[in-house]
Amino acid sequence: MAHDLLFSNDTDADWSMDPDGRGKSARALPLEFTQVERKTLKILEPTTAAFAVALVGWARNQGIPAHLSHTTVYTPEESAAHYEGGRSGIKPGKLDWHNVGRAFHIVLPTLGGGEPDRELYAVVGKKARELGGEWLGDKPIRTVKGVLYDTAHFEFHPGVTIADYRKSELAKKEFAQAQKRARMYA
């Protein structure tokens, strides 16, 4: 059974994860989201979108002003450009979690000079892992330009490694669905 986020307009009152795809079970988002954040949620894989809502909601309840960025689904060409620019360790031609809508970025307040507040990200990253997700902010990523810590990067794919996922039929299906959602809501 296919699952997808259904939106008939751009209000928070029309967010649903209706397994039948008929939009009957719309429920309100539990938080206020900007237009950019709602677009991000539309594009993400549905369970990842629910995870993002839970994580941002938790952060905001802790007094952390977390926001979803526009960064969600990348095309293979965008992924290749990120690799060549030293912003990713995933080689061109390899599927990554952004290609299938299972990764997103959260924006938190910065320190002086625009540096990310790594301690604040670590608090949110710890909660992400408690909720079954992943955070890359404390994991070194080897890129063509050196080592990177992607503090804003969060993923949701409980118990599945990228290596196993790439071999699965689900990867092909989710890739097609994510790219379609990205084009639809671009």
N, CA, C and O of each residue as an XYZ file, in Angstrom:
744
protein
N       0.851     -1.177      0.000
C       0.000      0.000      0.000
C       0.898      1.241      0.000
O       1.805      1.340      0.826
N       0.665      2.162     -0.890
C       1.461      3.382     -0.980
C       0.997      4.396      0.061
O      -0.200      4.549      0.306
N       1.936      5.067      0.652
C       1.643      6.127      1.610
C       2.203      7.425      1.058
O       3.286      7.437      0.474
N       1.489      8.496      1.234
C       1.997      9.784      0.788
C       1.325     10.879      1.595
O       0.237     10.691      2.139
N       1.977     12.009      1.664
C       1.394     13.165      2.332
C       0.438     13.834      1.373
O       0.743     13.994      0.191
N      -0.694     14.216      1.866
C      -1.701     14.842      1.024
C      -1.952     16.258      1.505
O      -2.172     16.489      2.694
N      -1.920     17.188      0.595
C      -2.177     18.580      0.923
C      -3.111     19.152     -0.118
O      -2.821     19.091     -1.313
N      -4.219     19.700      0.314
C      -5.093     20.343     -0.664
C      -4.879     21.851     -0.653
O      -5.354     22.550     -1.548
N      -4.175     22.356      0.345
C      -3.841     23.777      0.386
C      -2.596     23.953      1.246
O      -2.009     22.963      1.682
N      -2.188     25.167      1.493
C      -0.954     25.406      2.232
C      -1.184     25.751      3.702
O      -0.401     26.507      4.277
N      -2.219     25.227      4.312
C      -2.429     25.509      5.726
C      -2.051     24.305      6.566
O      -2.068     23.173      6.083
N      -1.710     24.549      7.818
C      -1.355     23.467      8.716
C      -2.548     22.576      9.046
O      -2.364     21.455      9.521
N      -3.759     23.051      8.803
C      -4.947     22.269      9.132
C      -5.191     21.143      8.138
O      -6.114     20.352      8.333
N      -4.404     21.047      7.094
C      -4.631     20.046      6.066
C      -3.415     19.142      5.874
O      -2.993     18.900      4.744
N      -2.868     18.658      6.945
C      -1.719     17.763      6.890
C      -2.193     16.375      7.253
O      -2.775     16.192      8.323
N      -1.969     15.404      6.413
C      -2.398     14.056      6.766
C      -1.425     13.040      6.227
O      -0.660     13.299      5.298
N      -1.479     11.892      6.828
C      -0.760     10.730      6.319
C      -1.818      9.658      6.134
O      -1.910      8.727      6.934
N      -2.592      9.779      5.113
C      -3.711      8.890      4.842
C      -3.218      7.690      4.062
O      -2.836      7.828      2.900
N      -3.218      6.493      4.685
C      -2.694      5.320      3.990
C      -3.475      4.946      2.729
O      -2.922      4.320      1.825
N      -4.740      5.320      2.660
C      -5.539      4.995      1.485
C      -5.367      6.008      0.367
O      -5.820      5.771     -0.753
N      -4.718      7.139      0.649
C      -4.471      8.141     -0.372
C      -5.705      8.903     -0.787
O      -5.743      9.469     -1.880
N      -6.721      8.933      0.065
C      -7.948      9.626     -0.289
C      -8.128     10.939      0.461
O      -9.081     11.672      0.192
N      -7.240     11.251      1.391
C      -7.315     12.521      2.094
C      -8.427     12.619      3.126
O      -8.745     13.715      3.587
N      -9.024     11.487      3.496
C     -10.144     11.519      4.430
C      -9.721     11.792      5.865
O     -10.496     12.354      6.638
N      -8.524     11.410      6.231
C      -8.135     11.480      7.627
C      -7.218     12.661      7.933
O      -6.308     12.548      8.755
N      -7.453     13.782      7.279
C      -6.604     14.952      7.515
C      -6.655     15.343      8.980
O      -7.714     15.322      9.609
N      -5.503     15.696      9.511
C      -5.442     16.185     10.886
C      -4.497     17.368     10.917
O      -3.612     17.495     10.071
N      -4.686     18.208     11.874
C      -3.880     19.426     11.950
C      -2.455     19.105     12.376
O      -2.225     18.199     13.177
N      -1.506     19.849     11.837
C      -0.139     19.754     12.323
C      -0.129     20.217     13.772
O      -0.838     21.164     14.113
N       0.648     19.583     14.629
C       0.658     19.962     16.031
C       1.412     21.264     16.316
O       1.397     21.753     17.446
N       2.057     21.815     15.318
C       2.855     23.030     15.483
C       2.577     23.983     14.339
O       2.010     23.604     13.315
N       2.983     25.216     14.530
C       2.926     26.160     13.416
C       4.183     25.987     12.580
O       5.294     25.962     13.111
N       4.007     25.870     11.289
C       5.120     25.734     10.372
C       5.015     26.817      9.310
O       3.925     27.215      8.900
N       6.187     27.281      8.876
C       6.240     28.265      7.801
C       5.888     27.578      6.492
O       5.772     26.353      6.435
N       5.721     28.366      5.452
C       5.430     27.809      4.133
C       6.589     26.924      3.657
O       6.362     25.872      3.058
N       7.819     27.344      3.919
C       8.992     26.551      3.525
C       8.984     25.216      4.264
O       9.263     24.176      3.668
N       8.664     25.238      5.565
C       8.638     24.000      6.339
C       7.531     23.060      5.860
O       7.736     21.848      5.790
N       6.374     23.603      5.534
C       5.280     22.771      5.036
C       5.670     22.125      3.707
O       5.350     20.963      3.455
N       6.356     22.880      2.870
C       6.819     22.330      1.594
C       7.816     21.194      1.851
O       7.772     20.161      1.183
N       8.704     21.390      2.812
C       9.659     20.350      3.170
C       8.931     19.086      3.604
O       9.285     17.985      3.183
N       7.916     19.243      4.443
C       7.159     18.086      4.920
C       6.422     17.378      3.780
O       6.289     16.154      3.794
N       5.952     18.131      2.811
C       5.267     17.533      1.661
C       6.201     16.634      0.859
O       5.778     15.610      0.323
N       7.445     17.014      0.782
C       8.406     16.325     -0.066
C       9.013     15.103      0.622
O       9.381     14.138     -0.048
N       9.120     15.135      1.938
C       9.735     14.022      2.656
C       8.910     12.740      2.557
O       7.692     12.783      2.383
N       9.582     11.616      2.670
C       8.924     10.320      2.791
C       8.024     10.420      4.032
O       8.450     10.992      5.035
N       6.796      9.885      3.998
C       5.823     10.127      5.071
C       6.264      9.811      6.494
O       5.996     10.601      7.399
N       6.937      8.673      6.726
C       7.364      8.394      8.096
C       8.482      9.346      8.520
O       8.615      9.676      9.698
N       9.271      9.777      7.561
C      10.329     10.754      7.850
C       9.711     12.113      8.163
O      10.202     12.827      9.037
N       8.649     12.475      7.465
C       7.949     13.725      7.759
C       7.383     13.694      9.173
O       7.482     14.681      9.902
N       6.788     12.565      9.567
C       6.245     12.444     10.928
C       7.366     12.543     11.964
O       7.193     13.166     13.011
N       8.511     11.930     11.672
C       9.677     12.021     12.546
C      10.144     13.475     12.658
O      10.456     13.945     13.752
N      10.193     14.181     11.537
C      10.623     15.592     11.546
C       9.681     16.439     12.396
O      10.134     17.291     13.161
N       8.376     16.213     12.269
C       7.400     16.955     13.082
C       7.631     16.666     14.562
O       7.632     17.585     15.382
N       7.826     15.392     14.908
C       8.053     15.019     16.309
C       9.332     15.646     16.855
O       9.349     16.142     17.981
N      10.394     15.626     16.069
C      11.681     16.150     16.524
C      11.647     17.672     16.679
O      12.107     18.208     17.687
N      11.108     18.353     15.690
C      11.004     19.818     15.779
C      10.064     20.202     16.930
O      10.327     21.158     17.660
N       8.977     19.455     17.082
C       8.051     19.715     18.181
C       8.708     19.560     19.530
O       8.529     20.396     20.415
N       9.472     18.490     19.690
C      10.195     18.281     20.945
C      11.150     19.436     21.206
O      11.188     19.979     22.309
N      11.927     19.813     20.182
C      12.896     20.901     20.349
C      12.199     22.197     20.767
O      12.640     22.873     21.697
N      11.127     22.534     20.086
C      10.411     23.765     20.414
C       9.837     23.711     21.828
O       9.814     24.725     22.525
N       9.372     22.535     22.257
C       8.874     22.390     23.624
C       9.974     22.553     24.665
O       9.699     22.864     25.824
N      11.216     22.342     24.250
C      12.366     22.538     25.136
C      12.873     23.979     25.086
O      13.846     24.321     25.757
N      12.220     24.815     24.298
C      12.655     26.205     24.151
C      13.716     26.393     23.089
O      14.321     27.462     23.007
N      13.956     25.382     22.277
C      14.953     25.465     21.197
C      14.212     25.861     19.925
O      13.376     25.093     19.450
N      14.487     27.025     19.362
C      13.767     27.485     18.167
C      14.219     26.778     16.897
O      14.928     27.354     16.073
N      13.806     25.531     16.750
C      14.190     24.703     15.605
C      13.257     24.949     14.423
O      12.054     25.148     14.592
N      13.832     24.930     13.231
C      13.062     25.088     11.991
C      13.591     24.120     10.947
O      14.789     23.846     10.892
N      12.696     23.609     10.126
C      13.107     22.775      9.000
C      13.617     23.668      7.884
O      13.032     24.715      7.608
N      14.690     23.265      7.249
C      15.171     24.032      6.098
C      14.501     23.498      4.836
O      13.765     22.513      4.881
N      14.759     24.148      3.733
C      14.219     23.719      2.442
C      14.920     22.476      1.911
O      14.482     21.894      0.919
N      15.997     22.068      2.557
C      16.834     20.980      2.070
C      16.176     19.637      2.341
O      16.103     19.205      3.491
N      15.700     18.980      1.308
C      15.114     17.657      1.479
C      15.573     16.717      0.381
O      16.581     16.030      0.543
N      14.866     16.671     -0.718
C      15.157     15.703     -1.782
C      16.110     16.301     -2.805
O      15.849     17.355     -3.385
N      17.221     15.602     -3.011
C      18.188     16.017     -4.024
C      18.032     15.134     -5.258
O      17.736     13.944     -5.153
N      18.232     15.732     -6.416
C      18.332     14.936     -7.632
C      19.723     14.296     -7.640
O      20.604     14.734     -6.901
N      19.930     13.272     -8.460
C      21.273     12.696     -8.559
C      22.323     13.744     -8.966
O      23.471     13.675     -8.527
N      21.930     14.701     -9.796
C      22.872     15.753    -10.222
C      23.249     16.663     -9.052
O      24.407     17.056     -8.912
N      22.270     16.993     -8.221
C      22.562     17.817     -7.037
C      23.457     17.065     -6.062
O      24.368     17.648     -5.475
N      23.197     15.764     -5.890
C      24.054     14.954     -5.019
C      25.487     14.929     -5.536
O      26.433     15.028     -4.754
N      25.651     14.796     -6.853
C      26.992     14.795     -7.449
C      27.689     16.127     -7.213
O      28.882     16.161     -6.912
N      26.950     17.219     -7.348
C      27.532     18.551     -7.111
C      27.945     18.710     -5.647
O      28.977     19.317     -5.359
N      27.155     18.173     -4.729
C      27.530     18.238     -3.310
C      28.804     17.443     -3.050
O      29.661     17.874     -2.278
N      28.930     16.296     -3.686
C      30.139     15.488     -3.540
C      31.355     16.248     -4.074
O      32.374     16.366     -3.393
N      31.235     16.757     -5.288
C      32.356     17.458     -5.923
C      32.713     18.746     -5.193
O      33.863     19.185     -5.236
N      31.734     19.358     -4.520
C      31.986     20.571     -3.752
C      32.461     20.315     -2.333
O      32.689     21.260     -1.578
N      32.615     19.045     -1.958
C      33.098     18.716     -0.621
C      32.022     18.810      0.454
O      32.340     18.923      1.638
N      30.749     18.765      0.054
C      29.659     18.862      1.029
C      28.995     17.516      1.274
O      27.992     17.449      1.984
N      29.535     16.438      0.700
C      28.992     15.096      0.870
C      30.089     14.070      0.632
O      31.025     14.306     -0.132
N      29.958     12.938      1.294
C      30.890     11.843      1.077
C      30.324     10.764      0.179
O      30.983      9.755     -0.071
N      29.104     10.963     -0.312
C      28.453      9.979     -1.185
C      28.893     10.236     -2.627
O      28.647     11.306     -3.184
N      29.542      9.245     -3.211
C      30.055      9.391     -4.576
C      28.911      9.483     -5.587
O      27.850      8.894     -5.382
N      29.129     10.225     -6.683
C      28.111     10.317     -7.732
C      27.680      8.930     -8.213
O      28.498      8.021     -8.357
N      26.375      8.791     -8.455
C      25.820      7.527     -8.898
C      25.343      6.638     -7.765
O      24.657      5.644     -8.002
N      25.701      6.988     -6.530
C      25.264      6.223     -5.360
C      24.056      6.910     -4.746
O      24.051      8.128     -4.567
N      23.037      6.132     -4.424
C      21.836      6.651     -3.788
C      22.147      7.096     -2.365
O      22.871      6.410     -1.643
N      21.598      8.252     -1.953
C      21.739      8.666     -0.558
C      20.356      8.958      0.026
O      19.359      8.962     -0.696
N      20.303      9.199      1.329
C      19.019      9.384      2.009
C      18.293     10.640      1.537
O      17.065     10.699      1.610
N      19.018     11.637      1.059
C      18.354     12.828      0.511
C      17.642     12.513     -0.809
O      16.613     13.117     -1.111
N      18.169     11.588     -1.586
C      17.539     11.243     -2.871
C      16.146     10.641     -2.699
O      15.311     10.733     -3.599
N      15.897     10.024     -1.541
C      14.636      9.306     -1.333
C      13.737      9.968     -0.285
O      12.728      9.388      0.115
N      14.091     11.168      0.159
C      13.244     11.890      1.100
C      13.306     11.382      2.526
O      12.369     11.582      3.299
N      14.397     10.730      2.882
C      14.556     10.228      4.245
C      15.598     11.026      5.031
O      16.038     10.592      6.096
N      15.992     12.183      4.513
C      16.930     13.058      5.205
C      16.454     14.498      5.069
O      15.835     14.874      4.074
N      16.756     15.290      6.085
C      16.363     16.701      6.084
C      17.339     17.466      6.973
O      18.127     16.871      7.707
N      17.273     18.768      6.896
C      18.122     19.621      7.728
C      17.261     20.448      8.666
O      16.184     20.919      8.301
N      17.760     20.613      9.881
C      17.124     21.473     10.875
C      18.046     22.653     11.121
O      19.255     22.493     11.287
N      17.457     23.836     11.141
C      18.206     25.058     11.395
C      17.992     25.455     12.853
O      16.858     25.581     13.315
N      19.097     25.649     13.567
C      19.079     26.103     14.958
C      19.840     27.426     15.042
O      20.565     27.779     14.113
N      19.684     28.155     16.139
C      20.418     29.419     16.279
C      21.926     29.201     16.157
O      22.446     28.143     16.513
N      22.604     30.204     15.656
C      24.056     30.123     15.492
C      24.755     30.937     16.574
O      24.158     31.794     17.225
N      26.027     30.643     16.741
C      26.876     31.404     17.652
C      27.400     32.625     16.906
O      27.114     32.796     15.721
N      28.140     33.448     17.568
C      28.752     34.594     16.909
C      29.553     34.170     15.703
O      30.242     33.150     15.740
N      29.473     34.931     14.643
C      30.201     34.619     13.424
C      29.485     33.608     12.541
O      30.038     33.168     11.533
N      28.270     33.238     12.904
C      27.491     32.325     12.080
C      27.830     30.856     12.259
O      27.315     30.013     11.524
N      28.693     30.528     13.231
C      29.035     29.132     13.481
C      27.852     28.411     14.118
O      27.151     28.995     14.944
N      27.615     27.139     13.746
C      26.521     26.397     14.362
C      26.789     26.156     15.851
O      27.935     25.956     16.253
N      25.749     26.174     16.649
C      25.863     25.882     18.078
C      25.881     24.366     18.221
O      24.832     23.732     18.341
N      27.072     23.794     18.208
C      27.220     22.336     18.209
C      26.625     21.685     19.457
O      26.108     20.570     19.388
N      26.696     22.370     20.589
C      26.120     21.816     21.815
C      24.602     21.711     21.700
O      24.009     20.721     22.128
N      23.979     22.727     21.126
C      22.530     22.708     20.944
C      22.142     21.629     19.935
O      21.163     20.910     20.135
N      22.909     21.519     18.855
C      22.647     20.457     17.881
C      22.816     19.080     18.522
O      22.069     18.155     18.204
N      23.788     18.937     19.419
C      24.006     17.643     20.078
C      22.795     17.250     20.922
O      22.445     16.071     20.985
N      22.153     18.219     21.570
C      20.949     17.945     22.359
C      19.838     17.426     21.443
O      19.188     16.428     21.755
N      19.622     18.104     20.314
C      18.587     17.680     19.362
C      18.987     16.357     18.709
O      18.133     15.500     18.479
N      20.272     16.183     18.410
C      20.761     14.937     17.827
C      20.538     13.742     18.740
O      20.173     12.661     18.279
N      20.757     13.938     20.032
C      20.517     12.862     21.008
C      19.039     12.464     20.994
O      18.709     11.278     21.010
N      18.159     13.458     20.964
C      16.727     13.161     20.933
C      16.350     12.456     19.631
O      15.519     11.548     19.641
N      16.949     12.862     18.518
C      16.680     12.202     17.230
C      16.965     10.711     17.337
O      16.180      9.890     16.861
N      18.073     10.362     17.953
C      18.423      8.948     18.102
C      17.457      8.233     19.045
O      17.115      7.071     18.821
N      17.018      8.920     20.093
C      16.027      8.330     20.999
C      14.716      8.036     20.269
O      14.016      7.080     20.604
N      14.387      8.861     19.271
C      13.157      8.679     18.498
C      13.324      7.697     17.335
O      12.386      7.479     16.569
N      14.512      7.108     17.202
C      14.745      6.118     16.153
C      15.389      6.666     14.899
O      15.525      5.950     13.906
N      15.783      7.917     14.930
C      16.411      8.539     13.775
C      17.916      8.600     13.900
O      18.508      7.963     14.771
N      18.519      9.360     13.036
C      19.975      9.512     13.025
C      20.344     10.969     12.853
O      19.617     11.743     12.230
N      21.500     11.335     13.424
C      22.061     12.680     13.312
C      23.521     12.535     12.905
O      24.244     11.721     13.478
N      23.961     13.313     11.926
C      25.337     13.187     11.442
C      26.299     14.219     12.017
O      27.466     14.255     11.629
N      25.831     15.049     12.926
C      26.662     16.134     13.444
C      27.871     15.729     14.246
O      28.779     16.539     14.433
N      27.916     14.487     14.735
C      29.081     14.039     15.498
C      29.825     12.901     14.788
O      30.652     12.213     15.387
N      29.518     12.721     13.519
C      30.174     11.673     12.730
C      31.011     12.311     11.627
O      30.489     13.076     10.816
N      32.295     12.005     11.591
C      33.125     12.573     10.520
C      32.747     11.992      9.156
O      32.636     10.777      8.993
N      32.555     12.877      8.190
C      32.247     12.469      6.822
C      33.451     12.846      5.967
O      33.813     14.019      5.877
N      34.060     11.859      5.347
C      35.222     12.127      4.503
C      34.735     12.579      3.124
O      33.966     11.888      2.455
N      35.203     13.743      2.729
C      34.822     14.299      1.431
C      36.075     14.536      0.600
O      37.192     14.345      1.081
N      35.889     14.948     -0.630
C      37.039     15.223     -1.498
C      37.824     16.444     -1.018
O      38.951     16.667     -1.461
N      37.242     17.230     -0.123
C      37.915     18.434      0.376
C      38.262     18.355      1.854
O      38.590     19.368      2.471
N      38.191     17.146      2.429
C      38.521     16.972      3.844
C      37.359     16.385      4.620
O      36.428     15.816      4.052
N      37.437     16.540      5.947
C      36.426     15.977      6.827
C      35.353     17.021      7.122
O      35.645     18.195      7.349
N      34.107     16.562      7.110
C      32.950     17.425      7.325
C      32.110     16.845      8.451
O      31.976     15.626      8.557
N      31.542     17.705      9.297
C      30.542     17.311     10.287
C      29.260     18.036      9.883
O      29.176     19.261      9.978
N      28.275     17.282      9.437
C      27.029     17.874      8.941
C      26.059     18.045     10.109
O      25.155     17.228     10.291
N      26.242     19.089     10.887
C      25.479     19.279     12.128
C      23.990     19.432     11.906
O      23.213     19.087     12.796
N      23.557     19.930     10.769
C      22.135     20.175     10.516
C      21.409     18.960      9.937
O      20.194     19.013      9.748
N      22.120     17.873      9.654
C      21.580     16.721      8.915
C      20.959     15.674      9.840
O      21.600     15.182     10.769
N      19.680     15.342      9.558
C      18.951     14.315     10.295
C      18.347     13.342      9.296
O      18.007     13.722      8.176
N      18.212     12.069      9.711
C      17.691     11.022      8.842
C      16.710     10.160      9.617
O      16.740     10.113     10.847
N      15.832      9.473      8.872
C      14.932      8.508      9.488
C      14.799      7.287      8.585
O      14.172      7.333      7.527
N      15.411      6.194      9.038
C      15.385      4.903      8.334
C      15.718      3.826      9.355
O      16.746      3.159      9.243
N      14.847      3.652     10.356
C      15.149      2.776     11.495
C      15.629      1.381     11.099
O      14.948      0.642     10.388
N      16.821      1.049     11.585
C      17.368     -0.287     11.394
C      17.855     -0.624     10.006
O      18.197     -1.777      9.746
N      17.901      0.337      9.105
C      18.309      0.065      7.727
C      19.590      0.836      7.413
O      19.665      2.047      7.623
N      20.583      0.127      6.913
C      21.808      0.799      6.495
C      21.661      1.232      5.037
O      20.876      0.652      4.287
N      22.407      2.234      4.648
C      22.339      2.712      3.267
C      22.810      1.615      2.312
O      22.277      1.496      1.208
N      23.794      0.815      2.711
C      24.298     -0.256      1.833
C      23.203     -1.286      1.552
O      23.014     -1.689      0.405
N      22.480     -1.715      2.591
C      21.395     -2.679      2.386
C      20.241     -2.045      1.617
O      19.641     -2.681      0.750
N      19.939     -0.811      1.932
C      18.827     -0.112      1.294
C      19.049      0.012     -0.212
O      18.128     -0.199     -1.001
N      20.268      0.355     -0.601
C      20.572      0.535     -2.028
C      20.287     -0.718     -2.846
O      19.974     -0.625     -4.033
N      20.393     -1.892     -2.220
C      20.168     -3.167     -2.909
C      18.687     -3.543     -2.989
O      18.330     -4.497     -3.680
N      17.833     -2.809     -2.297
C      16.429     -3.207     -2.178
C      15.547     -2.626     -3.282
O      15.870     -1.610     -3.898
N      14.432     -3.301     -3.508
C      13.420     -2.795     -4.431
C      12.766     -1.540     -3.851
O      12.356     -0.647     -4.593
N      12.672     -1.477     -2.511
C      12.084     -0.312     -1.854
C      12.848      0.961     -2.228
O      12.238      2.017     -2.400
N      14.160      0.873     -2.354
C      14.962      2.042     -2.713
C      14.536      2.599     -4.064
O      14.370      3.809     -4.215
N      14.360      1.728     -5.038
C      13.941      2.179     -6.367
C      12.565      2.839     -6.306
O      12.335      3.882     -6.917
N      11.660      2.216     -5.563
C      10.302      2.743     -5.439
C      10.298      4.093     -4.729
O       9.671      5.043     -5.197
N      10.998      4.177     -3.598
C      11.020      5.439     -2.849
C      11.757      6.538     -3.596
O      11.406      7.712     -3.479
N      12.783      6.164     -4.370
C      13.481      7.157     -5.177
C      12.503      7.787     -6.172
O      12.435      9.011     -6.289
N      11.755      6.960     -6.879
C      10.796      7.479     -7.866
C       9.727      8.340     -7.192
O       9.370      9.400     -7.707
N       9.217      7.892     -6.048
C       8.195      8.659     -5.338
C       8.743     10.004     -4.851
O       8.079     11.033     -4.982
N       9.940      9.992     -4.295
C      10.534     11.222     -3.763
C      10.833     12.227     -4.870
O      10.582     13.422     -4.714
N      11.364     11.746     -5.978
C      11.655     12.655     -7.084
C      10.368     13.237     -7.652
O      10.336     14.397     -8.062
N       9.317     12.441     -7.678
C       8.006     12.937     -8.151
C       7.477     14.017     -7.198
O       7.015     15.068     -7.643
N       7.546     13.754     -5.878
C       7.082     14.764     -4.905
C       7.903     16.043     -5.026
O       7.363     17.147     -4.949
N       9.199     15.888     -5.215
C      10.064     17.069     -5.329
C       9.686     17.920     -6.541
O       9.645     19.147     -6.457
N       9.416     17.268     -7.654
C       9.000     18.012     -8.859
C       7.632     18.653     -8.647
O       7.401     19.789     -9.062
N       6.731     17.923     -8.004
C       5.368     18.402     -7.800
C       5.320     19.651     -6.914
O       4.527     20.561     -7.156
N       6.171     19.687     -5.893
C       6.128     20.791     -4.936
C       7.275     21.775     -5.115
O       7.504     22.624     -4.253
N       7.999     21.669     -6.228
C       9.123     22.590     -6.476
C       8.652     24.017     -6.663
O       9.468     24.913     -6.879
